[in-house]
């Protein structure tokens, strides 16, 4: 198959539906396995939702593809950082700063607000250093690093793709 002939809208639809599908899968795993997502998990979920919406906007309005691809790439890069930080917290839980007596940071305040507005999607009840679920030896945070890195690469290709 000649990938250069695939319409730009299809690439953006794949990005949007893929990210929203990841959110649906995470919510289903949370329910089936009775997982307690932490604030960083919920923030990553929010990033997947916004990247998914950027992908769908690219599908609806492909003329702004560079804007939507740049937005998706920047948000995914932020996701790599957040997921990598959570990976570090899981690797070194004795060094993790959670449950301290400091004021909540901006991410925690946003997640708290979202959790009160849409608890079924954004309520954080777990600890970031917990490794409650693993697949092939990787925690959900580890998988998220890989997925966000893949989205960065995908968004870069969308940004550079010729019409």
C-alpha positions, -999 to 999 in steps of 0.1 A, spaced: 0 0 0 12 35 -8 9 54 25 15 87 8 -19 84 -9 -38 80 24 -58 112 29 -47 136 56 -81 133 72 -76 96 77 -43 102 96 -60 127 119 -90 104 124 -66 76 134 -49 99 159 -82 111 174 -99 78 176 -68 61 188 -63 85 217 -100 84 227 -98 46 224 -69 46 249 -90 66 273 -119 41 269 -96 12 275 -81 28 306 -115 35 320 -126 -1 313 -94 -15 330 -101 8 359 -136 -7 363 -128 -44 356 -96 -45 377 -108 -21 404 -78 2 399 -74 35 417 -60 61 393 -37 87 408 -36 124 399 -8 119 374 -28 90 358 -58 113 355 -37 141 341 -24 117 314 -60 107 307 -68 143 302 -39 147 278 -51 118 258 -85 133 256 -72 167 244 -48 150 219 -78 130 207 -99 161 202 -70 178 183 -69 147 160 -107 150 154 -103 187 147 -76 178 122 -101 154 106 -129 181 105 -106 209 95 -75 195 76 -65 229 64 -52 236 99 -32 204 100 0 221 112 -18 237 141 -35 204 152 -3 183 146 18 208 166 -7 209 194 -9 171 196 29 168 195 34 194 223 8 178 245 22 143 238 57 157 248 42 169 280 27 135 285 61 118 280 74 140 308 45 134 332 45 96 325 83 95 329 80 113 362 54 88 374 77 60 362 105 74 383 81 76 413 72 40 408 108 30 406 118 49 437 87 51 459 108 60 490 118 92 472 84 101 459 70 133 472 34 123 474 14 126 506 34 155 517 21 184 536 27 209 508 1 228 488 -12 210 458 5 218 425 -13 230 394 -18 195 381 -33 183 414 -56 213 415 -68 207 380 -74 170 386 -92 178 418 -115 202 400 -121 178 371 -128 150 397 -155 170 413 -171 179 379 -168 145 362 -160 119 388 -167 89 366 -138 100 342 -115 122 363 -117 112 400 -82 104 414 -82 80 443 -48 63 441 -11 69 447 13 77 419 40 54 432 17 23 431 22 -3 404 -13 -18 406 -13 -31 370 14 -45 347 15 -60 313 48 -77 302 65 -63 332 56 -27 324 33 -5 345 6 16 330 29 46 334 56 28 315 32 20 287 21 56 287 57 69 282 59 47 251 25 57 238 31 94 243 65 91 226 48 73 197 22 101 194 51 127 194 66 109 164 32 105 147 24 142 152 58 151 138 50 130 107 16 147 104 33 181 107 58 174 80 36 154 57 30 169 23 -5 174 12 
